Amino acid sequence: MNCKNLLLLALCICFVGCSFQSDRPAPVVNVTTPVMATYNKGSLKSDSYLVKRGDTLYSIAWASNNDFIDLAKKNKLKKPYVIYPGQKLNLSLTSTVTNSQTTKTVPNNPPKVVSTKTKTNKKQTHTPVVTTSKQPEVAKKKPLDPVKESAYSVTTSQQDINKSVHRPTTQLPTKVSKWLWPVRGKLIGRFSANEQGNKGIKIAGNRGEIIKSAADGRVVYAGSALRGYGNLVIIKHSDNFLSAYAHADKILVKEKQFVSMGQTLATMGNTGTDRVMLHFEIRYHGKSVNPLKYLPKQ
């Protein structure tokens, strides 16, 4: 074979090789491409988790069946518990749960103070001076905060519903004094304490019906990252209680927004399920409890 034929053969091989490679493009890696978190409910059972875009400490705690306070302490996170994509969280809380629950009971049983009568009198004389001088300033500033945390615009009918509800506060209560049914409808699923059982209640309804907050609180998650829940809203009511509203059609609140009991959170739908319904959960220190023990009797 002469040189001319060898050159022609080489060109043919190169052409065929290039054509073959064009059908298998090299993967494109872009560190700025958003990666939304997706995980099944209760599926985070490993000892660690790599934070993804869309995660919050509360959604991770919810998916791993942990108390968000214990999770924050374990990972040395301070309020407002900000986490970042790529951050590795330790989910192994076996050594911290007991300690955290113990410390929560300390304020209710303060140690006795042994002191002289002179010191006691000094405390009594200084106390009214502090409270009377600072109280008026606090009272003036508090009503202005809810405006900054207001939700984005909603429809007129939803605004009318919200007008009947007292204005949300900017501080969470220390305890939940009253609970409200988030929707009215037929109960089609009850709570089960079994490991694979239903961790809340299921209420049937019609698409577009209003879902209301069961108590005063703050929105700590609003999204669809938890598989099996669809469009989900999680409300923090206190350091003890969280509630969740799943399978919503449209979410009408934003994260960090303060809401009042009875305020509109979302509309009913069937995201993540096969029928229109609301899956409602209440968790106490990260553990699912029976909502029917807290909601008023129908």
DAPE-V790482 format. One record per residue. SS is DSSP state (a for helix, b for strand, c for the rest). PSI is psi in degrees with one decimal (999 if undefined). OMEGA is omega in degrees with one decimal (NA if undefined). Layout:
SS_PSI_OMEGA ; SS_PSI_OMEGA
This chain:
c_127.3_-178.1 ; c_174.3_-176.7 ; a_-35.3_-178.1 ; a_-42.1_178.9 ; a_-37.2_177.4 ; a_-40.8_179.2 ; a_-41.5_179.1 ; a_-41.2_178.4 ; a_-40.4_179.4 ; a_-40.3_179.5 ; a_-38.8_179.2 ; a_-43.7_179.2 ; a_-41.2_179.6 ; a_-40.8_-179.1 ; a_-44.6_179.6 ; a_-40.9_179.3 ; a_-42.2_179.7 ; a_-39.4_179.9 ; a_-39.5_178.6 ; a_-41.4_-178.4 ; a_-28.1_-177.9 ; a_-23.3_178.0 ; c_-8.6_-178.5 ; c_73.6_-176.5 ; c_147.4_178.4 ; c_141.7_179.8 ; c_143.4_179.5 ; c_124.5_-179.7 ; c_119.8_-178.7 ; c_113.3_-174.6 ; c_-16.4_-179.8 ; c_-7.4_179.2 ; c_123.4_-178.1 ; c_136.5_176.0 ; c_107.1_-177.9 ; b_142.3_-179.9 ; c_134.9_172.8 ; c_127.2_177.6 ; b_149.8_-178.9 ; b_152.6_179.7 ; c_129.8_-179.2 ; c_17.8_-173.1 ; c_-13.7_-177.3 ; c_84.5_-175.5 ; c_1.6_178.2 ; c_173.8_-177.6 ; c_-12.1_-179.5 ; b_163.1_-179.3 ; b_136.9_178.6 ; b_117.8_-175.0 ; c_136.2_177.1 ; c_164.5_178.2 ; b_135.2_-178.2 ; c_-13.2_178.0 ; c_151.7_163.5 ; c_162.6_178.3 ; a_-34.3_-177.6 ; a_-40.1_179.2 ; a_-37.1_177.6 ; a_-42.6_177.7 ; a_-39.4_-179.9 ; a_-46.3_-177.3 ; a_-26.2_-178.7 ; c_5.5_179.5 ; c_43.7_179.0 ; c_160.3_172.9 ; c_128.6_-176.7 ; a_-31.1_179.8 ; a_-43.3_177.3 ; a_-39.2_179.7 ; a_-39.8_178.6 ; a_-42.4_179.7 ; a_-41.0_-178.9 ; a_-34.9_-177.8 ; c_12.5_176.1 ; c_44.7_178.0 ; c_137.1_178.9 ; c_158.1_178.9 ; c_139.1_8.9 ; c_29.5_174.2 ; c_51.6_179.1 ; c_132.2_176.2 ; c_161.5_-173.6 ; c_148.5_176.0 ; c_134.8_-178.7 ; c_-12.3_179.6 ; c_137.2_-179.0 ; b_124.0_-179.9 ; b_138.9_175.7 ; b_119.3_-178.3 ; c_-0.4_-179.4 ; c_104.1_-173.3 ; c_14.2_-175.2 ; c_-29.0_-176.3 ; c_-5.4_-175.6 ; c_-20.2_-175.1 ; a_-47.2_-178.6 ; a_-43.4_-178.8 ; a_-42.0_-177.4 ; a_-38.9_179.4 ; a_-31.2_178.0 ; a_-42.8_-177.5 ; a_-26.7_-179.7 ; a_-22.2_-178.6 ; c_-8.7_-177.0 ; a_-45.4_-178.6 ; a_-27.4_-179.6 ; a_-14.1_179.9 ; a_68.2_-177.4 ; c_144.0_179.8 ; c_150.4_178.4 ; c_139.5_-179.0 ; c_122.3_178.4 ; c_113.3_-177.9 ; c_169.0_178.1 ; c_166.5_179.2 ; a_-30.8_-178.8 ; a_-45.5_-179.5 ; a_-38.5_179.7 ; a_-42.1_179.7 ; a_-36.5_179.0 ; a_-40.4_179.1 ; a_-39.3_-177.9 ; a_-33.4_-178.9 ; a_-30.5_-178.3 ; a_-27.6_-174.4 ; a_-50.2_-179.2 ; a_-29.1_-179.5 ; a_-41.7_-178.8 ; a_-45.1_-174.9 ; a_-37.3_-177.3 ; a_-28.1_-177.2 ; a_-30.0_-175.0 ; a_-22.0_-174.8 ; a_-44.9_-179.2 ; a_-37.5_-178.8 ; a_-41.9_179.9 ; a_-40.6_-177.9 ; a_-30.9_-179.0 ; a_-32.6_-174.5 ; a_-32.5_-173.0 ; a_-43.7_-177.5 ; a_-19.2_-177.4 ; a_-24.4_-174.3 ; a_-39.9_-177.3 ; a_-28.2_-179.2 ; a_-40.0_179.2 ; a_-27.8_-177.0 ; c_14.7_-174.6 ; c_152.5_-179.5 ; c_165.5_173.9 ; c_167.1_-171.0 ; c_142.1_175.6 ; c_176.9_-177.1 ; c_163.6_-176.4 ; a_-42.3_-178.1 ; a_-37.2_179.1 ; a_-35.2_176.7 ; a_-39.3_178.7 ; a_-38.8_178.3 ; a_-42.7_-176.8 ; a_-23.6_179.8 ; a_-26.9_-178.9 ; c_-5.7_-179.0 ; c_141.6_179.3 ; c_151.9_-176.5 ; c_138.2_-179.7 ; c_147.7_177.8 ; c_169.1_179.0 ; c_8.2_176.9 ; c_134.7_179.7 ; c_144.1_178.2 ; c_157.7_177.9 ; c_-24.0_176.4 ; c_158.6_178.8 ; c_116.5_-176.5 ; c_-20.9_-176.2 ; c_143.9_177.6 ; c_151.2_-178.8 ; c_143.6_174.7 ; c_128.0_-178.4 ; c_-30.6_173.8 ; c_162.4_174.9 ; c_126.6_-179.1 ; c_-177.8_-178.7 ; c_132.6_178.0 ; b_114.0_-176.4 ; b_1.4_178.1 ; b_130.0_-178.1 ; c_162.7_-179.0 ; c_143.3_174.9 ; c_133.0_-179.7 ; c_-6.2_178.5 ; c_153.0_-176.2 ; c_-40.8_-179.8 ; c_10.8_-177.1 ; c_174.8_178.6 ; c_122.7_-174.6 ; c_10.2_177.5 ; c_-153.0_174.9 ; b_154.2_178.8 ; b_130.2_-176.7 ; b_124.3_179.7 ; b_155.5_179.1 ; c_-170.9_-179.4 ; c_147.2_179.8 ; c_133.1_177.6 ; c_-11.1_177.7 ; c_148.5_-175.4 ; b_134.5_171.5 ; b_126.1_-175.5 ; b_155.1_176.5 ; c_133.1_-176.8 ; c_-16.5_179.0 ; c_168.6_175.9 ; c_145.7_178.7 ; b_-164.5_-180.0 ; b_138.0_179.7 ; b_119.6_-179.6 ; b_-9.1_173.7 ; b_136.2_175.9 ; b_103.2_-176.8 ; b_-163.5_-175.9 ; c_29.3_-176.0 ; c_-24.9_-176.8 ; b_105.4_179.7 ; b_140.0_-179.0 ; c_-13.7_178.7 ; c_-17.2_-175.6 ; c_-145.1_174.9 ; b_120.3_-168.9 ; b_139.9_172.6 ; b_130.8_175.2 ; b_129.9_-179.5 ; b_132.2_172.9 ; b_120.8_-178.6 ; c_-31.3_178.3 ; c_-177.0_176.4 ; c_-12.0_-179.2 ; c_-37.4_-169.3 ; b_138.6_168.8 ; b_153.3_172.4 ; b_153.9_-176.8 ; b_146.1_-177.0 ; b_106.6_-170.0 ; b_162.0_176.6 ; b_24.3_-179.2 ; b_152.9_175.2 ; b_-55.2_178.6 ; b_133.3_175.0 ; b_128.6_-173.3 ; c_16.3_176.5 ; c_166.9_179.2 ; c_155.8_176.4 ; c_144.7_-178.7 ; c_-1.6_179.6 ; c_135.5_175.1 ; b_137.4_-178.8 ; b_154.7_177.3 ; c_160.4_174.2 ; c_127.7_-179.6 ; c_-5.1_-179.7 ; c_145.2_-178.4 ; b_130.4_176.7 ; b_-40.5_-173.3 ; b_-179.5_173.7 ; b_152.7_-175.9 ; b_146.9_179.2 ; b_-159.9_-179.7 ; c_31.6_177.9 ; c_129.6_179.1 ; c_9.0_179.1 ; c_177.2_-173.8 ; c_4.0_177.4 ; c_159.0_179.7 ; c_120.8_179.3 ; b_168.3_172.5 ; b_125.9_170.0 ; b_118.8_-173.8 ; b_129.7_179.5 ; b_150.3_169.1 ; b_133.0_177.6 ; b_136.6_178.9 ; b_116.7_-175.1 ; c_39.6_176.0 ; c_-5.5_-177.9 ; b_136.7_-179.7 ; b_135.6_176.4 ; b_163.1_-178.5 ; c_113.6_-179.4 ; a_-27.8_-178.0 ; a_-16.7_176.5 ; a_-12.1_-178.1 ; c_-33.9_-179.1 ; c_148.7_177.6 ; c_152.6_-179.5 ; c_139.0_179.9 ; c_999_NA
